[in-house]
């Protein structure tokens, strides 16, 4: 996605899909780390971060179009999409830390 589509709702849905995908991938990364599969965990986190990049690009373009002047219509689906993006980013941050904790725990267990 490099430019805002003509259909505003489709653009918001893209934002929602990328954000939801990012969240799902980060949670899958946590599950894989908990199971001790850090290679799969890293793959899922990379996917999550790529999805957030795509969603953030859309968000940045929307902000640019709005110019802080209320030019774009804000409706419930727009707020919902923004909420998904914010949650995905928070989950990523927490997942990174938790995966590191799982990694350290696994290292300690192999030493014992």
C-alpha positions in Angstrom: 0.0 0.0 0.0 1.7 3.2 -1.1 -1.2 5.5 -1.6 -4.6 5.9 0.0 -7.3 4.1 -2.1 -10.2 6.1 -3.4 -12.5 4.2 -1.1 -11.8 5.6 2.4 -13.6 2.6 4.1 -11.4 0.1 2.2 -8.3 2.0 3.4 -9.5 1.8 7.0 -10.2 -1.9 6.5 -6.6 -2.3 5.3 -5.4 -0.6 8.4 -7.6 -2.9 10.5 -6.4 -6.1 8.7 -2.7 -5.2 9.0 -3.1 -4.2 12.6 -5.0 -7.4 13.5 -2.4 -9.5 11.7 0.4 -7.8 13.6 -1.4 -8.6 16.9 -2.0 -12.2 15.9 1.6 -12.7 14.8 3.0 -11.3 18.0 0.7 -13.5 20.1 1.8 -16.5 18.0 5.4 -15.5 18.6 4.8 -15.6 22.4 3.2 -19.1 22.1 6.2 -20.4 20.2 8.6 -18.9 22.7 6.7 -20.5 25.6 7.0 -23.8 23.7 10.8 -23.2 23.4 10.8 -22.7 19.6 12.7 -19.4 19.4 13.3 -19.7 15.6 9.5 -19.8 15.0 9.0 -17.1 17.5 11.5 -14.8 15.8 9.7 -15.5 12.4 6.3 -14.5 13.8 7.7 -11.4 15.5 9.3 -10.4 12.1 5.9 -10.9 10.5 4.2 -8.8 13.2 6.7 -6.0 12.8 6.2 -6.0 9.0 2.5 -5.8 9.4 2.8 -2.9 11.9 5.0 -1.1 9.4 2.4 -1.4 6.7 -0.4 -0.3 9.1 1.7 2.6 10.3 2.3 3.7 6.7 -1.5 3.9 6.1 -1.9 5.7 9.4 0.7 8.3 8.5 -0.9 8.8 5.1 -4.3 9.4 6.7 -2.8 11.8 9.1 -1.2 13.7 6.2 -4.5 13.8 4.3 -6.3 15.1 7.4 -3.7 17.8 8.1 -5.0 18.1 11.7 -8.0 19.9 10.3 -10.7 17.3 10.6 -10.8 16.8 6.8 -11.4 13.0 7.2 -14.5 11.6 8.6 -13.9 9.9 12.0 -16.3 7.0 12.6 -16.4 4.0 14.8 -14.5 1.8 12.4 -11.8 4.4 12.1 -11.4 4.5 15.9 -11.5 0.7 16.0 -8.7 0.4 13.4 -6.6 2.9 15.4 -7.2 1.0 18.5 -6.1 -2.3 16.9 -2.9 -0.6 15.7 -2.1 0.8 19.2 -2.8 -2.6 20.8 -0.6 -4.4 18.3 2.2 -2.1 19.0 1.9 -2.5 22.8 1.6 -6.3 22.4 4.8 -6.3 20.3 6.7 -4.4 23.0 5.5 -6.7 25.7 6.1 -9.8 23.6 9.7 -8.8 22.9 10.4 -8.6 26.6 8.5 -11.8 27.4 10.3 -13.8 24.7 13.6 -12.7 26.1 12.5 -13.9 29.5 11.5 -17.3 28.0 14.9 -17.4 26.3 16.7 -16.8 29.5 14.6 -19.3 31.4 15.4 -21.9 28.7 19.1 -21.2 29.0 19.0 -21.6 32.7 17.1 -24.9 32.4 19.7 -26.3 30.0 22.6 -25.3 32.4 20.9 -27.1 35.3 
